[in-house]
């Protein structure tokens, strides 16, 4: 599909100071217990005092990131709201489930049940923007956000006029969810400083993270700094299949390896995916600067949202913050960026993001 | 882009049984699958009737050739496997192995039916050998990934969760992927198993009827929950014709809109649902008069039936086509509701029948229309509209037409 997704705005609520983008990495937020929780913005900006009291933090995060993205883009009522989340509001699910167990199925209040519904943020955003159009929720683990972007790409390809879509991904870390995932080797056995994640690539597991990332997307390039031109989801690829997918993607866009100014790599520090990461880095052109972000976002199913937010801002800043640089390349322009996200399950997603001229 | 998307294969398991014959026989005999509870272990189990599938997890496993006991599959996945197995009775699996296809599944609570039994152990730190097989099942994609893996299929996968409209959205996504040329075929549907979590959730919302539900009845008292899984094989008409496939129906129209009104309640005037049905008609280039039967969402909650009834009246007038809710047969099967009712709609075309709205007695005082409450056979059914509405204001309408 040839339809570019022009990014009109990107909003992030993450462990770092990303919501107020001026203060990104000033200071760097880190942790020493393998958990990175979000730095909360002022949720009262978009949510009424009455609503906010009953709302769980995932809802507040999702709604605020979505509304802020639209405000920055100057869009009041989007033509579609498409969201990806692997787990929705985990806290609400936990609360309702534990109440049900502890109270022996008696005298339960429905708030947690309602808010744990995976499309509850979709519903709130539709209400708040009076958007009665297409509304969709993808819940497929490490592909959730990418499926949402694929849908957005189809929507814009189907459109006969200018359209403005709100697309986003979010996931939440909780203490209980951390324990569950720790049991399936999602996180490192040793406690590390999050900032040093990539110097721990010899042991299995990563660090936990969370965040909400929303993008206002359009088929209209006006006011966009960059656009997603190609998108791929690879299920457990071999290293060779990954290299081939990248080569094909570049070729389809008339590019070669040397044309990549930046590879934004979702390295998560898990030794079990080095068979993908090591050849990927070795195969990069000397022109290409390799950047990484999971030492700032933590690892979670929709962490690629942080990567895409950062890629978008490389184009608006016209610079790469030194703290995200993993390996400096010789290119001094930012025109073509490949976002390559690798999950704990060794699934890979690719997005080719190109400057709008 | 203009090519039609057709349905060439169906697979289903619900409280009425597995496959077409079990369902059609039940419809013809007005035999409901909503009964007292056997398998769900809830304190409230004896108080409710549910559309429970009449097989234990071990019986389902045996039917699927899987070992009994803790085999790593949640009931949700077992139901999805049973539905896929039914689809593969009439569809050669090589068709899915030799050419790229999408598997689009829908789900509301993942493996909750298992996790709610072991959750307190699972969140206790330390080793957990006993529960290890199930630890990664509390997300909606677990059944999707397990089904693909079980059949050694490598599709493009997606899982959707928009509450009670989830699997209707699966069909829309599959159709769009085919139209965009991303895949030639798509297996689309969804599944949900009963869980205490869901039962208590709806119970705490006070919209569960402990007796058999009565959609569109003045004296309706809420919904009955159920469980089911079902899949449809969608493909481009040219792909279907090229292999000489039997075309069951054409997916001629669809629409997804949002109420933008309330987190759990539909707009009382039916404005949102009206818009959805109208958009689906527009896409199919049909007028309201072309629709021969509406398979309504019809949950039997106060809110839904008023909103949907008014919406049907808005779009179709008081001379609305035959309409019925089939939920008294199956219960409200949540993520599976959209696809099982899509299948019932296609069977209405194949069998030229209108499925009755069981338990209907008294017309709602707000409405000038009422559902069909006895089976109607030998009717000219060419176009059927099927509605699915969910929490979060999610509205979906699908239109199926005779091939």
HADDOCK unambig.tbl for C-alpha pairs under 7 A between the chains (distance, minus, plus):
assign (segid A and resid 86 and name CA) (segid B and resid 139 and name CA) 6.93 0.50 0.50
assign (segid A and resid 87 and name CA) (segid B and resid 139 and name CA) 6.15 0.50 0.50
assign (segid A and resid 97 and name CA) (segid B and resid 197 and name CA) 6.47 0.50 0.50
assign (segid A and resid 105 and name CA) (segid B and resid 43 and name CA) 6.83 0.50 0.50
assign (segid A and resid 105 and name CA) (segid B and resid 200 and name CA) 6.70 0.50 0.50
assign (segid A and resid 108 and name CA) (segid B and resid 204 and name CA) 5.74 0.50 0.50
assign (segid A and resid 109 and name CA) (segid B and resid 204 and name CA) 5.78 0.50 0.50
assign (segid A and resid 110 and name CA) (segid B and resid 201 and name CA) 5.98 0.50 0.50
assign (segid A and resid 110 and name CA) (segid B and resid 204 and name CA) 5.29 0.50 0.50
assign (segid A and resid 110 and name CA) (segid B and resid 205 and name CA) 5.76 0.50 0.50
assign (segid A and resid 113 and name CA) (segid B and resid 201 and name CA) 5.51 0.50 0.50
assign (segid A and resid 117 and name CA) (segid B and resid 163 and name CA) 6.68 0.50 0.50
assign (segid A and resid 118 and name CA) (segid B and resid 161 and name CA) 6.05 0.50 0.50
assign (segid A and resid 118 and name CA) (segid B and resid 162 and name CA) 6.66 0.50 0.50
assign (segid A and resid 119 and name CA) (segid B and resid 161 and name CA) 6.67 0.50 0.50
assign (segid A and resid 119 and name CA) (segid B and resid 162 and name CA) 5.31 0.50 0.50
assign (segid A and resid 119 and name CA) (segid B and resid 163 and name CA) 7.00 0.50 0.50
assign (segid A and resid 119 and name CA) (segid B and resid 392 and name CA) 6.08 0.50 0.50
assign (segid A and resid 120 and name CA) (segid B and resid 263 and name CA) 6.91 0.50 0.50
assign (segid A and resid 120 and name CA) (segid B and resid 392 and name CA) 5.34 0.50 0.50
assign (segid A and resid 122 and name CA) (segid B and resid 392 and name CA) 6.64 0.50 0.50
assign (segid A and resid 123 and name CA) (segid B and resid 260 and name CA) 6.67 0.50 0.50
assign (segid A and resid 123 and name CA) (segid B and resid 263 and name CA) 6.06 0.50 0.50
assign (segid A and resid 123 and name CA) (segid B and resid 392 and name CA) 3.97 0.50 0.50
assign (segid A and resid 123 and name CA) (segid B and resid 393 and name CA) 5.86 0.50 0.50
assign (segid A and resid 124 and name CA) (segid B and resid 263 and name CA) 6.79 0.50 0.50
assign (segid A and resid 126 and name CA) (segid B and resid 258 and name CA) 6.99 0.50 0.50
assign (segid A and resid 126 and name CA) (segid B and resid 260 and name CA) 4.88 0.50 0.50
assign (segid A and resid 127 and name CA) (segid B and resid 260 and name CA) 3.96 0.50 0.50
assign (segid A and resid 127 and name CA) (segid B and resid 261 and name CA) 5.63 0.50 0.50
assign (segid A and resid 130 and name CA) (segid B and resid 260 and name CA) 5.52 0.50 0.50
assign (segid A and resid 131 and name CA) (segid B and resid 260 and name CA) 6.19 0.50 0.50
assign (segid A and resid 132 and name CA) (segid B and resid 257 and name CA) 5.63 0.50 0.50
assign (segid A and resid 132 and name CA) (segid B and resid 258 and name CA) 4.46 0.50 0.50
assign (segid A and resid 132 and name CA) (segid B and resid 259 and name CA) 5.70 0.50 0.50
assign (segid A and resid 132 and name CA) (segid B and resid 260 and name CA) 5.70 0.50 0.50
assign (segid A and resid 133 and name CA) (segid B and resid 257 and name CA) 4.71 0.50 0.50
assign (segid A and resid 133 and name CA) (segid B and resid 258 and name CA) 5.76 0.50 0.50
assign (segid A and resid 134 and name CA) (segid B and resid 256 and name CA) 5.28 0.50 0.50
assign (segid A and resid 134 and name CA) (segid B and resid 257 and name CA) 4.72 0.50 0.50
assign (segid A and resid 134 and name CA) (segid B and resid 258 and name CA) 6.56 0.50 0.50
assign (segid A and resid 135 and name CA) (segid B and resid 256 and name CA) 6.82 0.50 0.50
assign (segid A and resid 135 and name CA) (segid B and resid 257 and name CA) 6.24 0.50 0.50
assign (segid A and resid 135 and name CA) (segid B and resid 258 and name CA) 6.25 0.50 0.50
assign (segid A and resid 136 and name CA) (segid B and resid 162 and name CA) 6.78 0.50 0.50
assign (segid A and resid 137 and name CA) (segid B and resid 160 and name CA) 5.81 0.50 0.50
assign (segid A and resid 137 and name CA) (segid B and resid 161 and name CA) 5.67 0.50 0.50
assign (segid A and resid 137 and name CA) (segid B and resid 162 and name CA) 5.98 0.50 0.50
assign (segid A and resid 138 and name CA) (segid B and resid 159 and name CA) 5.84 0.50 0.50
assign (segid A and resid 138 and name CA) (segid B and resid 160 and name CA) 4.64 0.50 0.50
assign (segid A and resid 138 and name CA) (segid B and resid 161 and name CA) 6.28 0.50 0.50
assign (segid A and resid 139 and name CA) (segid B and resid 140 and name CA) 6.27 0.50 0.50
assign (segid A and resid 139 and name CA) (segid B and resid 141 and name CA) 6.61 0.50 0.50
assign (segid A and resid 139 and name CA) (segid B and resid 159 and name CA) 5.37 0.50 0.50
assign (segid A and resid 139 and name CA) (segid B and resid 160 and name CA) 5.60 0.50 0.50
assign (segid A and resid 139 and name CA) (segid B and resid 161 and name CA) 6.32 0.50 0.50
assign (segid A and resid 140 and name CA) (segid B and resid 140 and name CA) 6.97 0.50 0.50
assign (segid A and resid 140 and name CA) (segid B and resid 141 and name CA) 5.09 0.50 0.50
assign (segid A and resid 140 and name CA) (segid B and resid 158 and name CA) 5.87 0.50 0.50
assign (segid A and resid 140 and name CA) (segid B and resid 159 and name CA) 5.07 0.50 0.50
assign (segid A and resid 141 and name CA) (segid B and resid 141 and name CA) 6.47 0.50 0.50
assign (segid A and resid 176 and name CA) (segid B and resid 123 and name CA) 5.58 0.50 0.50
assign (segid A and resid 179 and name CA) (segid B and resid 123 and name CA) 5.94 0.50 0.50
assign (segid A and resid 179 and name CA) (segid B and resid 125 and name CA) 6.34 0.50 0.50
assign (segid A and resid 180 and name CA) (segid B and resid 122 and name CA) 6.35 0.50 0.50
assign (segid A and resid 180 and name CA) (segid B and resid 123 and name CA) 6.03 0.50 0.50
assign (segid A and resid 180 and name CA) (segid B and resid 135 and name CA) 6.68 0.50 0.50
